[in-house]
Amino acid sequence: MNRRKFLAAGTTLGLAATLAVPAVAAEGDGTPMQFTPKKPKDPTPLVDELAKYPKCPYCGMDRTEYHFSRHLVHYSDDLVDGTCSLHCAAVSLSVNLDRVPKAIYAPDNGSGEAVKPLTNAEAATYVIGGEHRGVMTKKPKTSFAAKLAAEAAKGDGELADFDKALMLTYMGMAEDTRMIRMKRDERRRKMMGEHQMHKG
C-alpha cells in the first residue's frame, strides 16, 4: 500500500478542522487514549475475525449483521479496529493518525457466501451509489474483490478504487453524521414512547 498516498487521500481530509499535531511523532503517540484500539495485539486478525471483533468500536453495531459493509483496519503495531462500515473505518484512520495501517480489509460482495469474506480493500473495486444498501451513509460504497463483479452490480452507480471511496467517505462525513444522529434520536424517542405506553 502506498502509505503517503493513502494518508494524504484519507486522514488529511478527516482531520482538516482539528488541532495541530506534532510534526514528528512516534507511532501511536498522536492517538488519544480513548480511541486507541482496545483489543490485544493480533498478528492474524482474519482468523475468527467476527468472534474477536463482534461490535464496531465507534457505533456499537453488530459486524456479523453488517457483514456486507464491515471493514477491518490492521495497524503496523498489530492493533486492530474491526468496524461496521467504511464510514467507521475512516473514523478509525482519522483518530489513529500516527498509527500506520499495515492492511485494510473490506467485504467481497461478489461472493455467494452467507457471510461475505474479507478481501484486500486496496485491491477491491467499490460501487458508489446504485441500488446497494448504505451503512452509516446516505450514499452506499459497496466493495467487490473482482472488478467484473462490481461492473455487473453497478446499476446506476459508479466504480471507484479504495482511495476514491475513502475520499468520498470523508467528503460526506458531515451529512452522514447528521443523518446518523437524527436516526438515533428518532429511535430513542420511539423507545421512550413505547416505554411510556407500557407504564400507562
C-alpha positions as CSV (number, residue, x, y, z in Angstrom):
1,M,0.0,0.0,0.0
2,N,1.3,3.5,-0.9
3,R,1.2,4.9,2.7
4,R,1.8,8.6,1.7
5,K,-0.9,8.5,-1.0
6,F,-3.2,6.7,1.4
7,L,-2.7,9.1,4.3
8,A,-3.0,12.1,2.0
9,A,-6.2,10.9,0.5
10,G,-7.8,9.9,3.7
11,T,-6.8,11.1,7.1
12,T,-5.8,14.6,6.0
13,L,-9.4,15.3,4.9
14,G,-10.8,13.8,8.1
15,L,-8.6,16.0,10.3
16,A,-8.7,19.2,8.4
17,A,-10.6,21.0,11.2
18,T,-8.8,19.5,14.2
19,L,-6.0,20.9,16.4
20,A,-2.4,20.7,15.1
21,V,-0.4,17.6,15.9
22,P,3.3,17.3,16.4
23,A,5.3,17.3,13.1
24,V,7.2,14.3,14.3
25,A,5.5,11.6,16.5
26,A,6.3,8.0,17.4
27,E,3.8,5.6,16.1
28,G,0.7,5.8,18.2
29,D,1.7,9.0,20.0
30,G,-0.9,11.0,18.3
31,T,-3.9,8.8,19.2
32,P,-6.0,9.9,22.2
33,M,-6.1,7.1,24.7
34,Q,-9.9,6.7,24.4
35,F,-9.5,6.0,20.7
36,T,-6.6,3.5,20.8
37,P,-7.9,0.1,19.7
38,K,-8.8,-1.8,22.9
39,K,-8.3,-5.4,21.9
40,P,-4.9,-7.1,22.4
41,K,-2.4,-7.1,19.6
42,D,-3.3,-9.5,16.9
43,P,-0.9,-10.5,14.1
44,T,-3.6,-12.7,12.5
45,P,-6.8,-10.6,12.7
46,L,-8.7,-12.5,9.9
47,V,-8.6,-15.7,12.0
48,D,-12.0,-15.9,13.8
49,E,-12.4,-12.3,12.9
50,L,-16.1,-11.8,13.7
51,A,-15.7,-13.7,17.0
52,K,-12.8,-11.4,18.1
53,Y,-14.3,-8.2,16.7
54,P,-18.1,-8.6,17.0
55,K,-19.0,-5.0,17.5
56,C,-17.9,-1.8,15.9
57,P,-16.0,0.3,18.5
58,Y,-17.3,3.6,17.1
59,C,-21.0,3.0,16.8
60,G,-21.6,-0.4,18.5
61,M,-23.2,-2.0,15.5
62,D,-23.1,-5.8,15.1
63,R,-20.5,-6.6,12.5
64,T,-22.0,-10.0,11.7
65,E,-25.3,-8.3,10.9
66,Y,-23.5,-5.8,8.7
67,H,-21.0,-8.3,7.3
68,F,-21.6,-6.9,3.8
69,S,-20.3,-3.5,4.8
70,R,-17.8,-4.2,7.6
71,H,-14.2,-3.2,7.3
72,L,-11.1,-4.1,9.3
73,V,-8.0,-2.0,9.8
74,H,-4.8,-3.8,10.9
75,Y,-2.2,-1.3,12.1
76,S,1.5,-1.9,11.9
77,D,1.7,-2.3,15.7
78,D,-0.8,-5.3,15.3
79,L,-3.6,-3.4,17.0
80,V,-6.9,-3.9,15.1
81,D,-10.1,-1.9,14.6
82,G,-12.9,-4.0,13.3
83,T,-15.6,-1.6,12.1
84,C,-19.2,-1.9,10.7
85,S,-18.5,0.1,7.6
86,L,-16.2,2.3,5.6
87,H,-17.6,5.3,7.5
88,C,-16.3,4.0,10.8
89,A,-13.0,2.7,9.3
90,A,-12.5,6.3,8.1
91,V,-13.1,7.5,11.7
92,S,-10.5,5.0,12.9
93,L,-7.9,6.2,10.4
94,S,-8.5,9.8,11.4
95,V,-8.1,9.4,15.2
96,N,-5.2,7.0,14.7
97,L,-3.3,9.4,12.6
98,D,0.2,8.4,13.8
99,R,-0.6,4.7,13.7
100,V,0.3,3.3,10.2
101,P,-2.1,0.8,8.6
102,K,-0.5,-2.5,7.7
103,A,-3.6,-3.7,5.8
104,I,-7.2,-2.7,5.4
105,Y,-9.9,-5.3,4.6
106,A,-13.3,-4.9,3.0
107,P,-16.1,-7.4,2.3
108,D,-16.3,-9.2,-1.1
109,N,-19.9,-8.6,-2.1
110,G,-19.4,-10.7,-5.2
111,S,-19.1,-13.8,-3.0
112,G,-22.1,-16.1,-2.7
113,E,-21.2,-16.9,0.9
114,A,-23.8,-16.1,3.6
115,V,-21.3,-14.0,5.4
116,K,-19.2,-12.1,2.9
117,P,-15.4,-12.9,3.2
118,L,-12.9,-10.1,3.6
119,T,-10.6,-9.0,0.8
120,N,-7.8,-6.5,0.5
121,A,-9.5,-3.1,0.4
122,E,-6.8,-1.5,-1.7
123,A,-7.2,-4.1,-4.4
124,A,-11.1,-4.0,-4.2
125,T,-13.4,-2.2,-6.6
126,Y,-16.2,-0.1,-4.9
127,V,-19.6,0.7,-6.4
128,I,-20.5,4.2,-5.3
129,G,-24.3,4.6,-5.1
130,G,-26.5,2.3,-7.1
131,E,-29.2,0.1,-5.5
132,H,-27.0,-1.1,-2.7
133,R,-27.6,-0.7,1.0
134,G,-25.8,2.2,2.6
135,V,-24.5,1.6,6.2
136,M,-23.7,4.8,8.2
137,T,-24.1,6.8,4.9
138,K,-26.7,8.1,2.5
139,K,-24.5,7.1,-0.4
140,P,-23.5,3.4,-0.4
141,K,-19.9,2.4,-1.1
142,T,-20.0,-1.4,-1.8
143,S,-16.8,-3.4,-2.2
144,F,-16.1,-6.2,-4.5
145,A,-12.9,-8.3,-4.9
146,A,-13.3,-8.6,-8.6
147,K,-13.9,-5.6,-10.9
148,L,-16.1,-7.7,-13.2
149,A,-18.4,-8.5,-10.3
150,A,-18.5,-4.8,-9.4
151,E,-19.4,-3.9,-13.0
152,A,-22.2,-6.4,-13.1
153,A,-23.6,-5.0,-9.9
154,K,-23.0,-1.3,-10.7
155,G,-26.5,-0.4,-11.9
156,D,-26.7,3.4,-12.0
157,G,-23.8,3.7,-9.6
158,E,-20.1,4.4,-10.5
159,L,-16.9,2.4,-9.9
160,A,-14.1,3.6,-7.7
161,D,-11.0,2.3,-6.1
162,F,-10.4,2.3,-2.4
163,D,-8.7,5.7,-2.3
164,K,-11.6,7.4,-4.1
165,A,-14.2,5.6,-1.9
166,L,-12.4,6.7,1.2
167,M,-12.1,10.3,0.0
168,L,-15.8,10.4,-0.8
169,T,-16.5,9.0,2.7
170,Y,-14.6,11.9,4.3
171,M,-16.3,14.4,2.0
172,G,-19.7,13.1,3.0
173,M,-18.9,12.8,6.7
174,A,-20.8,15.9,7.9
175,E,-24.0,15.0,6.1
176,D,-23.8,11.3,7.1
177,T,-23.1,12.2,10.7
178,R,-26.1,14.5,10.8
179,M,-28.3,11.7,9.3
180,I,-27.0,9.1,11.9
181,R,-27.7,11.5,14.8
182,M,-31.3,12.1,13.5
183,K,-31.9,8.4,13.1
184,R,-30.6,7.6,16.6
185,D,-32.7,10.4,18.1
186,E,-35.8,9.1,16.4
187,R,-35.0,5.6,17.7
188,R,-34.6,7.0,21.3
189,R,-37.9,8.9,21.0
190,K,-39.7,5.8,19.8
191,M,-38.3,3.7,22.6
192,M,-39.3,6.3,25.2
193,G,-42.8,6.4,23.7
194,E,-43.1,2.6,23.9
195,H,-41.8,2.7,27.5
196,Q,-44.4,5.3,28.4
197,M,-47.2,3.2,26.8
198,H,-46.2,0.1,28.8
199,K,-46.1,2.1,32.0
200,G,-49.6,3.5,31.3
